[in-house]
Amino acid sequence: DYYADHIADESRPFEGLEAALDELERQGCRFAVCTNKLEWLSKRLLDQLDLSRRFAAICGADTLAGHKPDPVILRQTVARAGGHMAATIMVGGAGPDIGVARRAGIPVIGVEFGYTDVPIAELKPDRLIGHMRDLPAAVESLSSVADSGLSTFMGSEIAKNDRPELTAAKIIVSGGRALGSSEKFNEVLTPLADKLGAALGAS
């Protein structure tokens, strides 16, 4: 269709991206793409930008039948790239990127020039960069924290705006008095809402 045929007409890598990847590759980093876009369209775009060769794995919504922020798609992408979650750092510019990193228990670098309705700083990534030239230093700082044993990345943390508001949600998970207590409510319903990407309500 038209979109697929013209996918790279106006697309360009962010300024400084290739230099940043070169530097990180010299440091021994391996790269993978985990996207909610379709894999074949993502590969077509990256092929036309001469970037596919840089990635050990490119996985989309149709690759693994999942969407960010479900951590399964991220874990499987890392596995396909031959990596390990304990040595993985997520880089992204929107809520699903922050959310999938939090749920997978890995650090995340937010980019201020992504496509998001919510300012990325409000989603509280572990590091925030305004230009791709800053990416290697951000990766190094997170790697240093992890190596020092001081990291405290929590996989269960939910990023702001990760769960939809009740008024905008397509799925609402709700429970009532039968659960007996707020602790039971959180124990039973919160994981279900997280899995479905649903809003959480009480009745």
Disulfide bonds with the S-S distance in Angstrom:
none
